[in-house]
Amino acid sequence: MRQGISPGSGYAGPRRWDGRRDDAGHGAGGRVDLKLGHYAKGGIEVIDVQGEIDMYTAPRLRELLIDLVSKGSYQLVVNLDKVGFLDSTGLGVLVGGLKRVRAHDGSLDLVCTQQRILKIFRITGLTEVFGIYETVDQAIAATKGRR
C-alpha cells in the first residue's frame, strides 16, 4: 500500500483533466484503452492506433516507433482515425518519432479525419510539421512522391 493513503480514506485514484478516473481503465489487471497494430504496405510501415493516447498509453506507442526505426523502417504512416483522445504526451511521442525517422532521411505522416484531433494539431502548429491525410492510401502516395 502506498504510504499516506489508507483504506477507506476516500481516495478514488487519479483523475484526468475531464474529471474521469484514470484507474478505471489502467493499472494492475485493468484494461488499457489503446490498441496498436502495424503492417507494411508498398514498402511503408503503417501503424494503426485505436483508443486513447495519453500519459499512460503513449509509452507503448513510443516503444513501437523506436522498435520499427531500429529495424530499419524509416517511412511511417500513423493512422489516428480511431483515436478518441490525444494529450500532450501523445503529441510528444509523435514528434519524437518524427525526429527519429528524419535522422535517417525518413518521414512520419499521419492519417486523421476527426476534427477534435485535427484541432489539437492546428492549435499546436503541428499541421506545419506533419503531413496529415484523410486515408492511408493518400499518405502512402505522398510518401512515395517524396522519395
N, C-alpha and C positions, 0 to 999 in steps of 0.2 A: 504494500500500500504506500502511496506517496505521502510523505510527511506533511502534516498541516491540513489534510483533507480526511476527515473521519467519516465512517458510515453514518448516514442519516444527517449529515451536515447541510444537506440541501444543494450541494454542488452537483450540477447537472451536466458537467462536461463543457468542452469548448464550444463557443458559438461563432458562427460566421458573421460577416457584415450584415447579412439579411436577417439575422436572428435565429436561423435554423441551427439545430445542434449538429456539430460535426461528428460526434462519436456515434451517431446513429448509422452512418454508412462506412465508417472507418474503424480501424483498430483491431485488436486481437479477436480473431474469429469473425469479424464483421466483413461485409462485402465492401469492396472498393468500387466506386462508381466510375470506372474507366476501363474500357476495352481497347486493346491495341492489336492490330494485325498489319502485316506487310507482305507485299508481293512485288515481283519485278514485272514491268510491262514496257516493252520497247527499249530495254536497257536502262530503264529508270526505276528506282525503288519507290513504290507508292506505300505510304503509311496511312492506314485507316484508323481514325481515332473516334471513339464513341463514348459519351458521358461527360464528366466534368474534369477540367484540367485546373487543379488548384494546388495549394501548397502541400497537400497530402499525396496527390496523384502525379504531379508534374515530375517527380524524380524517376518514375517508371518510363515516361516519355523521354526524358533526358538520357537514361541508360540505353534505350533502344536507339536513339540517334547516335550516341557515341559508339555503340556496337556496330551499327551499319557503316559509319565512316571508317572505323578501324578495320573493317573488312573490305574497304575499297569502294564503297558506294558513295559517290560524290554528287550525284544528280538525284535529288529527293523531291518528292511531292507529298505534302502532308494534307490529307483530306479531313477537314474540320466540319464537314456538313452535318455530322451527327453529334457535335459538341454542344452541350446545353449551357455550359458555364466555363468561362476562361478568366483567370485572375492574373495579377502581375507576375506571379511565379511562373505561370504557363507562358506568358509573353517572353519572360527571360529565357526559358528553355528553348523557345523557337528562335530567338535572336542568337543564343549560344550555338544552336545547331547550324544556323546560317553562317556564323563565323567559322565553324569547323569545316564546312564544305567549301567555303570561299578560300580557305587556306590551301585547298587543293584545286583551285580554279573551278569549283563546282557551283551548284545552285540549290536552293531550297525554296520551292514555290508552294503556295497554299491554295486549297480549294475551299471556298466558303461562299454560301449564298444567304446565310442567316444575318438579317440586318442587325440584331443585337450584338453579334460577334464582330461583324464588319465595323460597327460603330466604335468598338474598342480600338481597332486598328487605325481608324480615321483620327480619333481623338489623340492617340499617341504618336501620330505621324508615321506609323509603320507601313502605311499604304505606299509610301515612297521607298521603302526598303525591300518589301516582299512583292513578288508577283502574286496577285490574287486572282483566281479564275473561278468560273462557275462550274466547270466539270473537270474531272481527272484528265480526260482526253485533250481538253484545251490547254491544261497545264503541261502535259507531256509534249504537245505540239510546240508550245512556246519554248520549252527546254531544248527540244531538238533544233529549233530555229536559231538558238544562240550558240550552238556548237560550232 
